[in-house]
């Protein structure tokens, strides 16, 4: 592994030109259109291919946490809240494991209710 000191000057220059802060609607639209057409994949290439001044990691997180069309949004139902509380009481603060179980519960309850 290379330490931070041994990174190429090209990498350092590219990193210094990256935009930080809130995403604009235009950036969201560009990223969503690209991922819809090509699918999620090598996020560093996505960032380079579409010309956004955002890191590959930033593009991946934006897609995963905000733009994916299959994200469920809105307030939790009373039943969903109770499930989270129940799982936390059973499992403690193992939130990654709780999240997996809760996501499956939400997924099935959401689609079975339609």
C-alpha positions in Angstrom: 0.0 0.0 0.0 1.1 3.5 -0.7 0.9 6.1 2.0 -0.7 9.4 1.4 2.7 11.0 0.8 3.4 8.7 -2.2 0.3 9.5 -4.2 1.0 10.8 -7.7 0.8 14.5 -8.3 -1.9 13.7 -10.9 -4.1 12.1 -8.2 -3.5 15.0 -5.8 -4.4 17.6 -8.5 -7.6 15.7 -9.5 -8.6 15.5 -5.8 -8.1 19.2 -5.3 -10.4 20.0 -8.2 -13.3 18.0 -6.8 -16.5 19.7 -5.8 -17.7 19.2 -2.2 -20.9 20.2 -0.5 -24.6 19.8 -1.6 -25.4 18.2 -4.9 -27.4 20.3 -7.4 -30.5 19.1 -9.2 -28.5 19.1 -12.5 -25.8 16.9 -11.0 -28.4 14.5 -9.7 -30.0 14.3 -13.1 -26.7 13.6 -14.9 -25.7 10.9 -12.4 -29.2 9.3 -12.5 -29.3 9.3 -16.3 -25.8 7.7 -16.5 -26.5 5.0 -14.0 -29.9 4.2 -15.5 -28.4 3.7 -18.9 -25.1 1.9 -17.9 -26.0 0.5 -14.5 -24.0 0.9 -11.3 -20.4 -0.2 -11.5 -16.9 1.1 -11.3 -17.7 4.4 -9.6 -14.4 6.0 -10.4 -15.1 5.5 -14.1 -18.6 6.8 -13.7 -17.2 10.0 -12.3 -14.7 10.4 -15.1 -17.2 9.4 -17.9 -19.9 11.9 -17.0 -17.5 14.7 -16.1 -18.9 15.5 -12.7 -16.4 17.1 -10.4 -17.3 14.7 -7.7 -15.3 11.7 -6.4 -16.3 8.2 -7.4 -17.1 7.6 -3.7 -19.4 10.6 -3.7 -21.2 9.4 -6.8 -21.7 5.9 -5.4 -23.0 7.3 -2.1 -25.3 9.8 -3.9 -26.8 7.0 -6.0 -27.1 4.5 -3.1 -28.5 6.8 -0.5 -30.6 9.3 -2.5 -31.2 8.5 -6.2 -31.9 4.8 -6.5 -35.5 4.3 -7.7 -36.1 1.4 -5.4 -35.5 3.4 -2.2 -38.5 3.4 0.2 -39.2 6.9 1.5 -41.5 8.3 4.1 -42.3 7.8 7.7 -42.2 4.4 9.3 -45.5 2.8 10.2 -46.2 1.9 13.8 -45.6 -1.8 12.9 -42.2 -0.9 11.4 -41.2 1.2 14.4 -42.1 -1.7 16.7 -40.0 -4.1 14.6 -37.0 -1.9 14.9 -37.4 -1.6 18.7 -37.9 -5.3 19.0 -34.8 -6.2 17.0 -32.7 -3.6 18.9 -33.9 -5.2 22.2 -32.9 -8.7 20.9 -29.7 -7.8 19.2 -28.3 -4.8 21.0 -26.6 -2.2 18.9 -25.6 -4.4 16.0 -27.2 -1.9 13.5 -25.7 -3.5 10.4 -27.5 -6.8 11.2 -30.6 -5.0 12.3 -30.7 -3.1 9.1 -30.6 -6.3 7.0 -33.5 -7.8 9.0 -35.5 -4.6 9.0 -35.0 -4.1 5.2 -36.3 -7.6 4.5 -39.3 -6.9 6.8 -40.0 -3.5 5.2 -39.6 -5.0 1.7 -42.1 -7.8 2.3 -44.6 -5.7 4.2 -44.5 -2.9 1.5 -45.0 -5.2 -1.4 -47.5 -7.5 0.3 -49.6 -4.4 1.1 -50.1 -3.5 -2.6 
